[in-house]
């Protein structure tokens, strides 16, 4: 957890606003690091599943989204993880 001793630090900050959660078949853009990758990856797809998943690194459950990925993108991700 990040803490700041001086409350004045926050005075010039503005909040990050997030939009609504996507629903099934909504178009989304995903940015992240594929397993085994060293550089950032960006892909666009649609939401194919929404479910609650157990979080491996903590004792909690979180909302998870599954996306459909084009085969060309999937092939690229698989090659990067080898």
N, C-alpha and C positions, 0 to 999 in steps of 0.2 A: 504494500500500500504506500503510495506516495503522499507525503505530508509536507506542508510548507509552514514555517514558523510565523511568517509575516502575512496577515490577511490582505495587506495592500497588494500583494502579488496577484490576487484574483480580480482586482478592480478593472483591469483593462481586458479581461478575458470574456469571450462570449461562449454560450453553450453550443454544443454540437447537437443538431436536431436530426433525428432519424425519421424516415418516412414510415408508412404502414408496412406491416409484414406482407410478403408476397403470398399469393394463393396458388392453388394448383393451376398449371399451365401458364402462369405469368412468366414473361421473359425476364431473365436476370443476367447480370454480369458478375462473374466470380473472379476475385483476385487473391492469390496466395502462392504458397510454395508446395509443389507436388512432393510426395514422399520420395526422398532420395535426390531431390533437385537442389541446386545451389542458387538459382535465380528465380525471380518472380514470374508467375504465369498468369495469364488473363484469358478467360474463355467466356462465351455467351451461350446460354441454353434456356431451357424452360424448367420450371419446378414440376417434378413428377411425383414427389411424396413429401408429406409433412408428418413428423411423428416426434414423440418424446423419447430421447435416448439417454441411457446411463452414461455419465461423464466418467471416463476412466481415471482421471487424476484427482477426483474428489468424490465425496459421498453425496452426489446430487444428480438430478436429472435436468436436461436442457432440451430446448426445442431444436430439432434437426431437420434440415431440408436436403432432399436428394434431387439432383438435377440430371437431365438427359444430356449426354455429350455426344457430338458427332464422332463417328469412327475415326476420322482423321485426327481429331484432337485426342481421342483415347489412345491411339497408336503412338502419338507424340509423347504422351504422359508415360506410357509403358516403357518406351525407349529411354526416357530420362531416368527412370528408376532402376534400370539395369546397371 
